[in-house]
Amino acid sequence: MSSAITRPTYSPGFPAAKATASNPSSLVGHASVIDGDTIEIHGERVRFNGIDAPEATQTCKDGNGATYRCGARAAEWRPSTSS
C-alpha cells in the first residue's frame, strides 16, 4: 500500500522542493524511516516541519548532568504492547 506524501515547501537542513514535470509535488511509494523527523521515498528525503526529534548520534544530559546517547535511546524505543 502506498501513500502520497506532499513535499514541504521549505524544511531547515534540506533544500526547498520545487514542483516541476520531473519533480512532482508529491511522492508515492514505500517510506523508510531515517530518523524521528525524516523519511525517504525512492531516494528522496522528506523532513517533517514542526517535529523536533533527537538525531541518531545526538547526546543529552540527564537530571544528574550525566551524558547519555538520547538519539540512540529514542531510535530503540518501542511502545508498550501491554495494557
Secondary structure, DSSP 8 states (H G I E B T S, - for coil): --EEEE--S-BTTB------SSS-SEEEE--EEEETTEEEETTEEEE-TT-----TT--EE-TTS-EE-HHHHHHH-------
